[in-house]
Structures are given as C-alpha cells and as structure tokens.
Amino acid sequence: MKRAALMTVLALLCGLVLGSMVGLSLSSSNNSTAVSSSIPTVAYNQHIYASAVPTEPPLDVNDNTLLLERASQVLEALKQEDYSALSQLVHPRRGVTLTPYSTVDHSCDNVLSQDQVAGLAEDKQLYTWGLAVGSGSPIRCTSKDYFARYVFNADYTEAPQMGIDTVLISGNALENVADAYPNGRFVEYHFPGIDPALEGFDWCSLKLVFEIWNNDWYLVGIIHGEWTS
C-alpha cells in the first residue's frame, strides 16, 4: 500500500517537472517567433521609405539634345495649331514673351500666360503687339493672327538652317536675345530666303527661348525676325 502511494507521488512530481519544461520551451519558441517575424516588417518599411526619396538628377543645362527636343515639340505644336499642347510647354510662371522684330523689349512686348495660349484660337480680342517696321503703324490684331504673321509665318520645321545660342543673321534690328534672357538658351530656325527671285531679301527667322523650371526646359520667348528695308 505504501509502495503504491509512493509511486503515485513520484508520478505526480515527474508530471509537474515535465509540464514546467514544456511550458518554458513553448514560451521561448513564441518569443523567438515574435522577434523574428518583426524583422521583415521593419526592413520592408525601410525599403519603402528609401524608394520614395526622389532620385532624378539635375537637368544638364549644356545638353543640347534635351533643348532641341523641347524646341521641336514647340514647332510641331505651332505647325498643327495645337495651342493646348503649346501651352503645356510655356513657362508656368513667366509665360511667353512675344517679340515681332528681333529686338526684345520687356517693357512693351506682350506676354501670354499658359491659359491665354491654350485659348488662343478662341480669343477674338484685338491687341497691340508693337509697331510695324517701315510704316510705324501699330500692329493690332488677334492673338491667332499675330501667330500667323509674326510667329509661324513659314514652316520652320523645314527650315534649312538652325543654330543653338547663335544668331544666324542680323538685319537692321538690334539682336539682343542673350542680354534679354541671361538665364536662357535659344534655338534659331532660319530661311535665307523664300522666293529665289528676291535673292534673300525675304529672309526670316524664328527664335525660341527657353529657361529651366522644375528641372525641365520651358518656353519663355518667341522672337520673329525678317528682312526690313
């Protein structure tokens, strides 16, 4: 009887010891799992944070390829009379200054905002754009008529000569693009002549001036040039 009771007590003690060991093992395993499972979450969040940091390099102001690409976009929009597309290429803050005869004068040359360029085809209001060379009469017309006469008066996408930051020809008017836009760069498109019979006395040019804003080139000036007597 005593032997049976003793065996029962020993069995109970062994059960208690084994239970404690199993409990410690499970607790240690759970803690280990909790720690290890938190590591991928932290690493993943760090990865997301790092990928959100802007990595776009500054625009290379000396890269002519980017400048010419933007100038070509402007010419194509002018050719198609797509003023909505053209407006997106205009400087969002400065707008675009329009100069009818080579010499830039910020005190009197008209400036169009992005919104004004976008609505150019529907704008029927008459504006004064300066004085016509020779007659001295005010250049008074709608924005669309001005663009037809003093901007895209020829298909400059087919111009035989093109210069970057270079004035290809000088007439009677002062060529002051570099002084007027000290922070800009320009592309000039030039026709030495339209009618061969006139032997070059009908040459014309279009200068597109760009400045950097928000790490991209935007149009700030359109300068028309032509032969004048």
C-alpha positions as CSV (number, residue, x, y, z in Angstrom):
1,M,0.0,0.0,0.0
2,K,2.8,2.4,1.0
3,R,4.7,1.4,-2.1
4,A,1.7,2.2,-4.4
5,A,1.3,5.6,-2.7
6,L,4.9,6.4,-3.1
7,M,4.8,5.5,-6.8
8,T,1.8,7.8,-7.2
9,V,3.6,10.7,-5.6
10,L,6.7,10.2,-7.8
11,A,4.5,10.1,-10.9
12,L,2.9,13.4,-10.0
13,L,6.2,15.1,-9.3
14,C,7.6,13.9,-12.7
15,G,4.5,15.2,-14.4
16,L,4.9,18.6,-12.8
17,V,8.6,18.8,-13.8
18,L,7.8,17.8,-17.4
19,G,5.0,20.3,-17.6
20,S,7.2,23.2,-16.5
21,M,9.9,22.2,-19.1
22,V,7.3,22.1,-21.9
23,G,5.9,25.5,-20.8
24,L,9.3,27.1,-20.8
25,S,10.0,25.7,-24.3
26,L,6.8,27.0,-25.7
27,S,7.3,30.4,-24.2
28,S,10.8,30.6,-25.6
29,S,9.6,29.5,-29.0
30,N,6.8,32.1,-29.1
31,N,9.2,34.9,-28.1
32,S,11.7,33.8,-30.8
33,T,8.9,33.8,-33.4
34,A,7.7,37.2,-32.4
35,V,11.1,38.7,-32.7
36,S,12.0,37.1,-36.0
37,S,8.6,38.0,-37.6
38,S,9.1,41.7,-36.7
39,I,12.4,41.9,-38.7
40,P,10.9,41.6,-42.2
41,T,8.3,44.3,-41.4
42,V,10.9,46.8,-40.3
43,A,13.1,46.0,-43.3
44,Y,10.2,46.3,-45.7
45,N,9.1,49.7,-44.3
46,Q,12.7,51.0,-44.6
47,H,12.7,49.8,-48.2
48,I,9.5,51.7,-49.0
49,Y,10.9,54.9,-47.4
50,A,14.1,54.7,-49.3
51,S,12.4,54.2,-52.6
52,A,10.2,57.2,-52.0
53,V,13.2,59.6,-52.0
54,P,13.5,61.5,-55.4
55,T,16.5,60.3,-57.4
56,E,16.0,62.4,-60.5
57,P,19.4,64.1,-61.4
58,P,19.5,67.9,-62.1
59,L,18.9,68.9,-65.7
60,D,22.2,69.2,-67.7
61,V,21.9,72.8,-69.0
62,N,24.6,72.0,-71.6
63,D,22.7,69.0,-73.1
64,N,21.7,70.2,-76.5
65,T,19.7,67.1,-77.1
66,L,17.1,67.9,-74.5
67,L,16.9,71.5,-75.6
68,L,16.4,70.6,-79.3
69,E,13.7,68.0,-78.3
70,R,11.7,70.7,-76.5
71,A,12.2,73.2,-79.4
72,S,10.9,70.5,-81.8
73,Q,7.8,70.0,-79.6
74,V,7.1,73.7,-79.8
75,L,7.5,73.8,-83.6
76,E,5.2,70.8,-84.0
77,A,2.5,72.4,-81.8
78,L,2.8,75.6,-83.8
79,K,2.5,73.8,-87.1
80,Q,-0.5,71.8,-86.0
81,E,-2.0,74.9,-84.3
82,D,-2.4,72.8,-81.2
83,Y,-2.4,75.6,-78.7
84,S,-3.4,73.3,-75.9
85,A,-0.2,71.3,-76.3
86,L,1.8,74.5,-76.8
87,S,0.5,75.9,-73.6
88,Q,2.0,73.0,-71.6
89,L,5.4,73.9,-73.0
90,V,5.1,77.6,-71.8
91,H,6.8,78.6,-68.6
92,P,4.1,78.2,-65.8
93,R,5.2,81.4,-64.0
94,R,6.8,83.7,-66.6
95,G,4.6,82.9,-69.5
96,V,5.9,83.5,-73.0
97,T,7.1,87.0,-74.3
98,L,6.3,87.7,-78.0
99,T,8.7,89.9,-80.0
100,P,7.7,90.8,-83.6
101,Y,11.1,92.2,-84.8
102,S,14.3,90.7,-83.3
103,T,14.8,93.3,-80.6
104,V,13.3,92.2,-77.3
105,D,11.8,94.9,-75.1
106,H,10.3,93.5,-72.0
107,S,8.7,96.9,-71.2
108,C,6.3,96.7,-74.2
109,D,6.4,93.1,-75.7
110,N,3.2,91.2,-74.9
111,V,3.4,88.3,-72.5
112,L,0.9,85.4,-72.7
113,S,0.2,83.0,-69.8
114,Q,-0.3,79.3,-70.2
115,D,-4.1,79.8,-70.1
116,Q,-4.0,82.5,-72.7
117,V,-2.0,80.4,-75.1
118,A,-4.4,77.4,-74.5
119,G,-7.4,79.7,-75.5
120,L,-5.6,81.4,-78.3
121,A,-7.8,80.1,-81.2
122,E,-11.0,81.3,-79.5
123,D,-9.7,84.7,-78.4
124,K,-11.2,87.3,-80.7
125,Q,-10.0,90.3,-78.9
126,L,-7.7,92.8,-80.7
127,Y,-4.3,93.5,-79.1
128,T,-1.5,95.9,-79.9
129,W,1.8,94.0,-80.4
130,G,4.2,96.8,-81.2
131,L,4.9,99.0,-84.2
132,A,5.3,97.7,-87.8
133,V,8.7,98.4,-89.2
134,G,8.6,100.9,-92.0
135,S,5.2,102.3,-91.6
136,G,5.4,102.7,-87.8
137,S,1.7,101.7,-87.6
138,P,0.5,99.8,-84.6
139,I,0.4,96.0,-85.1
140,R,-3.2,95.4,-84.0
141,C,-4.7,92.0,-84.4
142,T,-6.0,88.9,-82.6
143,S,-3.5,86.5,-81.0
144,K,-4.2,83.9,-83.7
145,D,-3.5,86.4,-86.5
146,Y,-0.3,87.5,-84.7
147,F,0.9,83.9,-84.6
148,A,0.2,83.5,-88.3
149,R,2.1,86.6,-89.3
150,Y,4.9,87.0,-86.7
151,V,5.5,83.5,-85.3
152,F,4.8,80.7,-87.8
153,N,4.9,82.7,-91.0
154,A,6.8,79.9,-92.6
155,D,7.1,76.2,-91.9
156,Y,10.1,76.3,-89.6
157,T,10.0,72.5,-89.2
158,E,11.5,72.6,-92.7
159,A,14.0,75.5,-92.1
160,P,17.3,74.8,-93.9
161,Q,19.4,76.4,-91.2
162,M,19.3,76.0,-87.4
163,G,21.5,77.4,-84.7
164,I,21.8,76.9,-80.9
165,D,22.6,80.0,-78.9
166,T,23.7,81.6,-82.2
167,V,22.2,84.5,-84.1
168,L,22.4,83.3,-87.7
169,I,21.7,86.6,-89.4
170,S,21.4,90.3,-88.3
171,G,19.2,92.8,-90.1
172,N,18.5,96.4,-89.2
173,A,17.1,95.5,-85.8
174,L,19.2,95.0,-82.8
175,E,19.8,91.4,-81.9
176,N,19.7,91.4,-78.0
177,V,18.3,87.9,-77.2
178,A,21.3,87.0,-75.0
179,D,21.0,90.2,-73.0
180,A,17.2,90.0,-72.7
181,Y,17.3,86.4,-71.5
182,P,20.6,86.0,-69.4
183,N,19.3,82.8,-67.8
184,G,18.0,81.2,-71.0
185,R,19.1,79.3,-74.1
186,F,17.7,79.7,-77.6
187,V,17.3,77.8,-80.8
188,E,17.0,79.8,-84.1
189,Y,15.4,78.5,-87.2
190,H,16.3,80.4,-90.4
191,F,15.2,80.7,-94.0
192,P,17.9,82.6,-96.1
193,G,15.1,83.3,-98.5
194,I,11.6,82.1,-99.6
195,D,11.3,83.4,-103.1
196,P,14.6,82.8,-105.1
197,A,13.7,85.8,-107.3
198,L,14.1,88.1,-104.3
199,E,17.7,86.9,-103.7
200,G,17.5,86.7,-100.0
201,F,15.6,90.0,-99.4
202,D,12.8,88.0,-97.9
203,W,14.8,86.0,-95.3
204,C,13.0,85.2,-92.0
205,S,13.9,83.6,-88.7
206,L,12.2,82.3,-85.6
207,K,14.0,82.1,-82.2
208,L,12.6,80.0,-79.4
209,V,13.9,80.9,-76.0
210,F,13.8,78.5,-73.0
211,E,14.6,78.7,-69.3
212,I,14.7,75.9,-66.7
213,W,11.8,75.5,-64.3
214,N,11.1,72.4,-62.2
215,N,14.1,70.6,-63.8
216,D,12.8,71.0,-67.3
217,W,13.0,73.4,-70.3
218,Y,10.0,75.8,-70.7
219,L,9.3,78.3,-73.4
220,V,9.8,82.0,-72.3
221,G,10.3,83.8,-75.5
222,I,9.3,83.7,-79.2
223,I,11.2,86.2,-81.4
224,H,10.4,86.8,-85.0
225,G,13.0,88.2,-87.4
226,E,12.8,89.2,-91.0
227,W,14.4,91.4,-93.7
228,T,13.4,95.0,-93.4
229,S,14.3,97.9,-95.6
